[in-house]
């Protein structure tokens, strides 16, 4: 076994690998960028090595710096985690050339499986079902059109070197093919340096299942059962579970056998995942092989009781697989939910920032980037944590996971926790009727408006508390009693409070109070709220939902059933919150300014793109709040800007 390894990653996966190293008494070296100097994944490392600037290209994708750090610190091997360089064949080869062990498959395997066309041909030759489509990848519109005519519409275009669904296009009509091909080629070249496309028959309403396999250098191959990954948005997974639900036994057996057969055919070593789509009739087709540990590996660990990182280390050290197939059993059901720093109200745009207060649940496994407080930089993936619940059956694990989500508190950071609760409560999810379109359908047809009124009710409860900071400006702090107040204002016998959310003013009428609760009226809605304070954190229930709140200067950070609402509390709020109305162009998220398409002095219409801010590998357009003239730009290309920072000013139309 290795004495010391370097973990070439960050965040929750670096901490996850470190836990196994600590249990096995393997020393580990942690690496960090300028953005991660104080990150939690550095804790416990025997040495911490700086590998470059804040951007991924300067640091976690800088293979030479990572290998140099491993050699400098006396490491035996490098664990790449997932993402970054984990599926980079050139990096894996360079690690081996430096005399180190790459904890993963052989470089040739990574290269072959990284080319979807090659992978498809190899797996088809091993009698693994593949989707009808291209035999070779190409940029030729003519060849792509011929393939589409041969297999029939609808089709899906896939960048051959892509991953995570980036650049995929579904084409249902021949007339739309040319534009879709041009767009997919453009995205493939921009993101992967390769514009070639594969064309495949598009399977409507499919499920996305994957099989975890392991191979060793002694020719042994086993599967560790399958996972359901159908709950995804834009091909990015949100919720995963093991085993797959409502899967006929014969389909499961064939699926597992196909994955093992494919792994044997390519001589697979270490951890790998064979991904498939499953049609409504039960037919399944190979998608791709992920030559690394998966984000969702904890659900497999939960049902098997195995440590997959330990298996990776042992196999990489030359040991045989710890167990044979007949000794591997699945017990119960496990479900994982990913927690992202993103805003469901803004089309799930990444929302980097600082978590000011975090409390992870005690009743399930948590793999998190930090424990109580931490930063989510704008340079990397927005995933913050994963919650993993295990139960005797699917219903029990769902109950455990929903309870854990309600117990989770993240304040100061916008997350998808509220949306995750809504998703897991969806009747189709509860019944296990899953397909890859379910999440998009929920987004399109669900009700996702932020609970601003409920947050204002919670603020009013805090205002009625013993907190002197709130009482100083409250309407009931004077000598007027409740009876007199009722005569003066029958609609609000206990007084009124005003708050603001972004540019929206909120007036809260205080209508009734008893020893345990407060009733307020906001517009025509009556809301009852209860609460208490412990360790500086307010919490309680409002209109049946759990709420938490933290006072930060003149703001109140709240979450209502996981959804963040930020309220301005001070009374002199009109000028402070008036920026957008007066033409101040403000970025809602931190990031790097990558485009300023309009020159100062130019006319602009409301909704025009004034700037583009890149955050967490996504470009976010910042729009003009009003029509007028772009009078001034307050930033330059390449500037790193913070959330709430003014980027430009617009003079309103006369």
N, C-alpha and C positions, 0 to 999 in steps of 0.2 A: 504493500500500500504506500501511497505517497506520503512524504513527510511534510511538504509545504506546497500549496498551489496558489496561483494568482486568479482571483475572480475578476474577469474582464467585463464587468457590468456594474450596474448601479441599482438604487431603489429596492423594491420588494424582492426581486429575484436574487440580487446580490445577498440580501439578508437571509433569504431562504437557503441558499447554498452554504452560507456561513454557519447556519444552525446545524446542518449535517456535519460539516467539518469539525465543529466544536464537540459534537457527540462522539465522533470517531477520533478525537484528539489529533486532527490534522491541522497544522498551522495554515493560515491563509493571509495573503497580501491583498489589500483593497486599493483600488485606483479611483482617482477623482479628477474632475475638471474644475475650472475656475468657478463654475456655478454650483459645485457640490463640495466646497471646502469644509462645510459644517454638516454634511449629510449623515444620516444615521447609519448608512451602510458601512461607514468607516469604523464604527465601534467594534472593538474586539480583535481587530486585525493586528498581526505582529508588526506590520509595517504599512504605511500609507504612502502611495506613490502618485504624485501629480503627473498627469499625462497630456495636459494641454488646455486650450481655451474653452470657453463655455459651449460653443457649438459642438454638435456630435462629430462633425468632420474633423475638428481640431483635437478631439479627445477620444471618445469611445469608439470611433471609427478609424483611429490612428493606430493601425496594426503595428507599425514599427515601434512606436512609443510604448505600446503595451508589452511587446516581446522584450524590448530593452529593459523595462521595469521588472519583468519576470526573471531575466538573467541577472540583473543587478542585485536582486533580493534572494537569490539562491532557490528559486522555485523549481519543482520537478515537472509541473504541468500547468495548463491554463484551462479554466472552465469558462466558456463564453456566455453561459446563461441562454437567454433567447433575445431576439432582436439584434441590433448592431451587427457584430461580426460572426454571429453564431452559425450562419449558413453561407459564409464566404469561403469558397474552396481555396482561394489564393492565401488567405490568412491561415487556414488550417495547415496548408503545405508549408508556409513560412515558419509556423510554430515547430513543425517536425524538423525542418531544415536547421533550426536553431538548437536542436538537441532536446527539445521539450516535448511533452505529450499533450496532444490536443484531446480534450475530454469530449469526444463526439465521434461521428463516423469518419471514415477515411476521406481525404480530400477528393478522390475520384468519385466516390459515392455522392458527396455533396454537389459536385459539378454536374453529374448526370441527373440527379433528381432536381437540381435547380433549373434545368432546362425542361419545361413542361412537355415539349415535343419528344425529347429523348426519353423522358420518364414514361410517357404514354406508350411509346413503342416497346420499351423493355417490359413493362407490366402486361401489355397485351400478349407478348410472346410467352409470358408465364401463365396465360389463361386467366388473367384477371380482367373482368368486364370493364371496358372503357366506353365513354360516350362517343357516338358516331361524330366524325368531324375530320379536321385537317390531319394529313399524314406528315406534313412539314410546316414549320412556322415561316411566315412570309410577310412582306410589306406590299406585295403586289395586289392591287385592287382586283385585277382580272382573275387571279388565282383564287382569291377570297370569294369573289362572286360565283365562280364555278363550283366551289365547295358548298356554298349556301344553296345553290340551285340543286345540287346533288342530294343534300341531306334534308332540305326543306326548312322553312321558317316556322317558328322563331329560332334565332341562333344567338349565341353569346360569343363576343370577341374577347380574347384574353391576351394581354401582353405576355410573351413567352417567358420573360425574365421577371415577371411581377410577383407580387405577394400581397396578402391582406385585402384582395379585391380591388386594389388600386388600378384604375384604367379599364376595368371590365365594362362592356357595353352590351345591353340586350337589344337586339334588332328584331322587330316583329314584321316589318314591311320592307320589301325590296327597295322601295323608293328612298328609304332612310339609310341605306347601307353606306353610301359613299361618305356622307358626313360623319357617320359613326366610326368608320375605319380611320378617317383622317384624325379624329379626336383621340382615338385609342392609340394610334401610332405616336401622336404628339406627347401624350402622357407617358407612354412607354419610354420614349427617348429622354424625356425630361427627368424621370424618376429612376430609371434603371439603365440608361445608356443603350437601350436596345428597343427599336420600334417594331420588331417582328411580332406578328399576331398568330394565335391559333383560333380556329373557328370550331365551335362545337354545337351540336343540337342542344337547344335550351329546354330543360326539363321544368315545366311549370309546377309550382307548389311542392318543391322537393323538401326532403329533410336532409340535414347535413350531419352525417355520422363519421366518426373516426375511430381507428383501432390503434391502441398503444402496443407497440412491439419492442422487443429487446433482442439483440444478438450479441454473441461474444466471438472472440478470436478462435474458438475451438469448434465452430460450426453449429453451435446451438442457437435456435430461434424459438422464442415463446411470444404469445400475446398476453396482455393483461386486460383483456376485455375491451369493450367499446365505450365511447362517450357520445352523448347527444349534444350537438352544437348548433341547433337550428335557430335559437333565439339570438339573432344578430341584426345589426343595422349597417347598411352599406358594406356588407361582407365582413364586418367587424363583430366578433362575438361579444355578447354581454353576459349571458347566463349559460352555463354548461352543466351537464349532469351525467352520472354513471350509475347503473347501466342506462342504455337508451330505453325510453318508456314505450309501452304498447308496440313492441317489436316482436313479430312472430318468431318462435323458436327456430324454425328452419332457416329463416332469413338471417338471424343472428349467427347461426352455425356456419352458413355459407360465407357471410361477411368476414368472420374471424379467420376462417380457413383461407380465404382469398388474400388477406393481409399477410398471413404467415407464408403462403406460397410465393407472394411477391417478394417478401424479405429474403426468403431462401434463394430466389432466382438471382438477386443482385448481391448476395453475400453480405447482407447488412450487419453492421457491428455497432453496438451501443444503442441509445434510445432513439426511436423514430416513431412517426405517426403517419399512418396511411389514411388519407381522407377520401370519403365517398359521398356522393349524393344518392338518395334513395327516393325513387319515384313512388307515387301513391299506390301503384300496383305491387310494390315490394321489390321491383327490379332495382339493382344498385350498380353504380358506375364509379370507377376510379377517378379521383380528381388530381391529387398530388401527394407527394411524400414530404413531410416536414422533418428535416434532418437535425433535430434538436429536441430539447425538452420543451413541452408545450406550456403555455400560460395556465391551462386548465388541468395540469397534471395532478393537483391535489385531490380531485374527486376520485381519480384512480387509486391514489394512495389511501383514501378514506375507505373504499370498499375492499381493498386487498390487504390493508394493514402493512404495506411495504413502503420503503423510502426509496423513491426513484433516483434521487441524487446519489444516494449510497450505491445503488446499482450502477449508475454511470461511472462513479469513481472506481469501483471494483473491476468493471469490464475494461476501463481504460488502463488500469494497472496490470492487465493481462490475466485476471482471474476468470474462471468460468462463471456463468450465470448462477446466482445464489440458489435458485429453485428450478426444478423441471416443471413442465406444463401441468402435470397432474397434481402438483403440490400447490398450485396457485388457485385460490378460491375467491369468489366475490360474495361479500356479506352486506346486506342492506342496500341503501340507496344514498347517494351524495349529490348535492347541488351546490354550485359555486356561482357567486355574483361578483362581477367586477365593479369596482368603485372608480369612476373617472372624475377628474377635474374638468367638467364641461357643463354647458348650460343648455338644458332641454328647451328653454324658452327662446333660445337664439340658434335653433337648428343644430343643437349639440356642439356649438363652437367650443374649442378648448378654452379653459379659463384658468390659466396659471395664476399663482398667487401664494399667499401664506395661510396655512391653517393655524389659527390663533388658539384654538382649543379642540382637542380630539379625544374622544372616548370610544374605543372599540369594544364590541360586545364580548362578554365572558362566556356566552353559551355556545360558541362555535369557534372553529379555527379561523385565525386571521393572519394573512400574509400581507404586511403593510410596509410602505416605504419609511414610515416613522411611527412613533408611539403616541406622543401627546401633542407635539407641535412640530411643524416642519414646512419647508418651502417646496412648491411645485414649480420648477423653472420652466420658462417658455421654450426651451431648446429641445425637449425630449417628449416622449410619449406621455399623454395625460393620465395614464392609469396610476392610481394612488394605492389601491389595496384590493384584496380579494377576500370575501367572506365565504367560508365553506362549511356547510351543515351536513351532518350524517344522521340518518335515522334507520329504523327497522324497515321502512318502506318509503315510497315516494311521498305519500301524504304527510308522514311524520317529518321527513327532511324539509319539505316545503314549509310546514308550520315553524320548524326551528329556524329556517333561514329568514322568514318574514319577521319573526320575533327579534332575531339578531339585527336586522335592518332597522327596526324601530328603536332598538337599544343603541344604535350607532349615533354618535354626535360629532359632527364636523362643523365648526363655526369659523367664519372668516374666509371660507373657500366655497365656491359654487361647485356642486357635485350632481351626479345623476341619481342620488339615493332616492329621492322622491319618485322619479320615473321608474326606478327598479321596483319599488313597492307596488306601484300601479301595475307594472308588467306582471309581477308574480301573482297579483290578485286577479288578473284577467281570467275569465271563465275557461278560455281555451287552454291556457297554461295549467290551470288547476286540473283540468281533465286530461292533460297530456296530449292534446290535439295540436301538434307543433308542425310548423314548416318555416322556411327561411323568409317568408313574407309577413309573418305574424307581427313582428315588431314594427315594420314600416306601416302596416295597416293600423296598428294601435296609435302610432304617431299621427297618421292622417285623420283618423276618426275619433280619437280620444279627446278628452277635455283636459288641457294642460296649462290653463291660466294660473299664474302664481297666486298663492293664498295671501294676498296683500292685506285684505280686510281682517283675516284671522291674526296676522302678525300685529296689526294695529290694536286689536283687542288684547293681545298679550302685553303690548307696550302699556296699554291702559291699566292692566292688572299691576304691572310693575309700578306705574305711577301712583296707584292707590296703596302701595305697600309702605313699609316703614323707611324706605330709602330716602334720606333727606335731600339728596341731589335732585330727585324728581319732584319732591314736595315743594321745593323752593319756588318753582314756577307753575304750580298746579292751581287750578281755579278754586279748589276747596281748601287751600292753605290759609285763607283769611278767616274772618269772624262770621261770615254768612253761614248759617246753619242749613241743614238739608231741607227743612220745611220752607224757609224763605227762598232757597234756591229753586224749589219746585214751583213756587208762585212766580218767580222771575222767568223761569224757563221750563214749562211743563214737558217739553220734548226731551229734556236732559236734566232731570231733577237733581242729579249729583254733579252736574257740570259737563263741560266739553273739553276735549283735548284735540290738538292738531299735530299731525305728523306728515312726513313726505317720503314717498318712495320714488326715486329718480325725479321726474318732473310732475308726478301725480300727488296732489294734495289730498289728505285724508282727514276728515273730521269725525271724531268718535264722540257719540253722545253716551254719557254714563247714566244708565236708567235704573239699575237696581243692584243692591249688594247685600249679601248675608255673610255669615262668619266664614264660609268656605269658598264662595264664588262671587264673580262680578258679571253682571249682564250689561252689554253695551249695544247700541244701535249704530250701524254704519249704513247710510242711505236707508233702504227699506228692510235691511236684514238685522235680526236680533241674534246676538252671539253670547254664549255663556263661557266663561273661562275660569279655570282654577290654576293655582300655582304655588310654588314655594321656592326658596333659595337655599342652595347648599354648595359650599366650597366656591362661592363667587359665581355660580351658574344658576340661572333661573330655569325652571322646568315645570311642566304641568300638562293639562289637557285643555284643548279649545275645540269646541264643536265636535267632540269625539276623537280628535287627533292629538298625538303627542307633540308638544312644543318644547324647544330649548332656546335660551337667549343669553347673550353676553353683552354687557355694556362696554363699548369702546369709544372713549371720548364723548362726542356728541351724537354718536350713532348707536343703534341697537342692532346687533347681529342676531337674527332668529332663524330657526329651521322649524317648519311645520310639516310633520310626517316626512322629514328628510329634504324638503324643498327650502332653499335659502331665500330669505327676504331681508333686505337691509333698509332700515328706517332712519331717517334724520329726525332727531328729537328736539333740537333747539328751537326756540320760538322765533328767532330772527332768521328764518330759513328762506324767505322769499328770494333774496338776492343770491344766496349760495346755490340754490337749486335751479336757478333760472338760466343756466349756461346755454342749454340746447335751444331754448326759445329765443335767445339773443344771437344765435348763430355760432356758438362755440362748438367746434367739432372735437368730440371727446372719444378716446378709445376705451371700450369697456374692458379690454384685457391687455396685459403687458405683452411685449414681444418686440420684434425688430421691424422697422419700417422698410418695406421692400419696394414700394411704388408710391409715387406722388404724381398722378396722371394729369393734374390740372395746374396751370401756371397762375400765380397771383395776378389779380386784375381781371381774370376771366369770369364771365357769367356762369352761374351754376343753378341747376334746378334741384328742388328738394328730392333727395334720394340718389343724386349723383355720387359716384365713388370719389371721395377726396383723397383717401390714402388706403393702402393695403398693409396690414400688420400681420407678419408671420408669427404664429405661436404654435408650438408643439406639432410641427410639420404640416400645419394647415395655414392657408392664406385667408385672412379675414378682411373683407372690404368694410371700410368705415365710410358711412354715407353722410351726405349733407342734410342737416336737420331742417333747413329752410331754403327757400330760393333767394338769390341775391348775387352779390359779387364776392369772389374769393379775395378778401382783402389782405390776408397775411397767412404765411405758413410758419409754424413754430418748431418744425423739426426738419431733419435732413435724412436722405437715404442712408440706411444702415444704422440709424440711431436706435438704441434700446429704450423703449418707452414703458411707462408704468400704467397700470389700470387707473382710469380717471384723468389721465393727462390730456391737456388740450393740444391738438395737433395743428389746428388751423382756425381762422376766424372768418366768418361770412358777414358781410354788411347786408342787412335785409333790403329787399326791394322797396323803393319809395312808395 
